[in-house]
Amino acid sequence: MTTYRIPQHGQGSGVTEEDLTAVTAVLTAGRHLSDGAEVARFEEEFARRTGAAHAVAVSSCTMALELATRVLELEPGDEVVTTPLTFQATAAPLLGRDVTVRFADIDETTLCLDPASVTAALTPRTRAVFTTHYGGLCGGVEELRALTGRAGVALVEDCAHAIGAAAGGRSAGTWGDLGCWSFHSLKNISTLGQGGMLTVRDAGVADRLRALRAINPDAEFVPRSKPAEFGRYGTGTVPRPVTHEKNAYTHDCARIRSGGVNAQLADPAAAMGRSQLRRLDSLLARRRAVAERLDAGLRELGVQVLGTPEGHVHAHHLYAFLLRDDIDRDELVRDLEREGVEVVLRYFPVHLLPEWRRRGGVFGSVPVAEDVWFRRLVNLPLSPQLGLDDADYVVDAVERALARQRVGAMA
Ligand SMILES: Cc1ncc(COP(=O)(O)O)c(C=O)c1O
């Protein structure tokens, strides 16, 4: 394994004494570790922090996206618009469904969906737009909210990178109908390595998600009109143990939307999440200081710095900048790696992954995203473990790499 002088992510949010104390308190309280008391507190605090009406904790962001997709009740022939510049999890729940997925293009100044391209992709069959707040910036979210509202389609925000992000004074995950969050190890805060959350506007949807994550089917239950007519249970006594929220004797099922899964977050993980949430502002401040130092240094080098647009709070999960046409990106990345700077490019365009090509994804359909990915995007390390001197080293390494190419071109 290569050891880099400047690794891409460090240890994500890291672990402090405070975190360990919070987790140990739950582990040693003598309670059942899945009773949900700590999870309920984490949900309440996450909802308060984001201003979301409801928060529902789950085992990962991938699971949050899956459950979000289930509550949309997509039907065969429905259409969903999403971004190609995202981790494959964003579109994963759509892959196995009989729906048409349209990849819209990105805005190269934010690397998020371009609202104009989304508008062009809408049809009368569109039911939802899935956007990703790439790197921790809610690019275009206000326009996406307005256009999905006008079209009467759902907006799902993939907030995996966006813990701490806001636009127009509102947190990520509260613009759309559903926000899906990740507490994976490398994210801005973590819940023992894996974890997720849904932020939800509608109380009924939050209830359905709570039932779904805890193995209950997403279904409509109605009181039995003739409770006595139920085979061997028809004696009037309720069967024990009761294994279902709506017990077998008292209710019938009128409609099944989808089966449930076990996507619960464990209480020790929630305790870690609560502890990390308390220090989110200091974690964000450290990310911001490094990102702003990189911005300032790279601006001097004549590359396209993305920065933070007016009115946005950036969560600085990933750092990205774009090269201009005269620089060979792959050569520059190799050079940075030789200098000990780890470069992990994110993300290979989803529509060109083999499984999406099989479903019709073709090169040339989203030219901005493809140009950015194949020729111009560079991601640099960003984590709260890095110092300003590390940022200076990275900028100097980029400067040397650019200079080598320019000298080479003149020779
Ligand atoms: C944009 C995006 N969406 C979703 C996910 C999936 O998150 P999780 O690992 O919590 O399932 C990730 C994880 O890296 C991500 O980057």
Ligand as a Chemical Component Dictionary entry (heavy atoms), coordinates in Angstrom:
data_LIG
# 
_chem_comp.id                   LIG 
_chem_comp.type                 NON-POLYMER 
_chem_comp.pdbx_formal_charge   0 
_chem_comp.three_letter_code    LIG 
# 
loop_
_chem_comp_atom.comp_id 
_chem_comp_atom.atom_id 
_chem_comp_atom.alt_atom_id 
_chem_comp_atom.type_symbol 
_chem_comp_atom.charge 
_chem_comp_atom.model_Cartn_x 
_chem_comp_atom.model_Cartn_y 
_chem_comp_atom.model_Cartn_z 
_chem_comp_atom.pdbx_ordinal 
LIG C1 C1 C 0 -22.877 10.794 -3.303 1  
LIG C2 C2 C 0 -23.005 9.548  -2.462 2  
LIG N1 N1 N 0 -24.220 8.980  -2.333 3  
LIG C3 C3 C 0 -24.396 7.874  -1.586 4  
LIG C4 C4 C 0 -23.347 7.278  -0.944 5  
LIG C5 C5 C 0 -23.585 6.005  -0.196 6  
LIG O1 O1 O 0 -23.370 6.190  1.184  7  
LIG P1 P1 P 0 -23.260 4.955  2.172  8  
LIG O2 O2 O 0 -21.846 4.508  2.132  9  
LIG O3 O3 O 0 -23.618 5.555  3.518  10 
LIG O4 O4 O 0 -24.223 3.938  1.739  11 
LIG C6 C6 C 0 -22.063 7.828  -1.035 12 
LIG C7 C7 C 0 -20.935 7.192  -0.346 13 
LIG O5 O5 O 0 -19.800 7.398  -0.581 14 
LIG C8 C8 C 0 -21.884 8.997  -1.813 15 
LIG O6 O6 O 0 -20.688 9.558  -1.954 16 
# 
loop_
_chem_comp_bond.comp_id 
_chem_comp_bond.atom_id_1 
_chem_comp_bond.atom_id_2 
_chem_comp_bond.value_order 
_chem_comp_bond.pdbx_ordinal 
LIG C1 C2 SING 1  
LIG C2 N1 SING 2  
LIG C2 C8 DOUB 3  
LIG N1 C3 DOUB 4  
LIG C3 C4 SING 5  
LIG C4 C5 SING 6  
LIG C4 C6 DOUB 7  
LIG C5 O1 SING 8  
LIG O1 P1 SING 9  
LIG P1 O2 DOUB 10 
LIG P1 O3 SING 11 
LIG P1 O4 SING 12 
LIG C6 C7 SING 13 
LIG C6 C8 SING 14 
LIG C7 O5 DOUB 15 
LIG C8 O6 SING 16 
# 
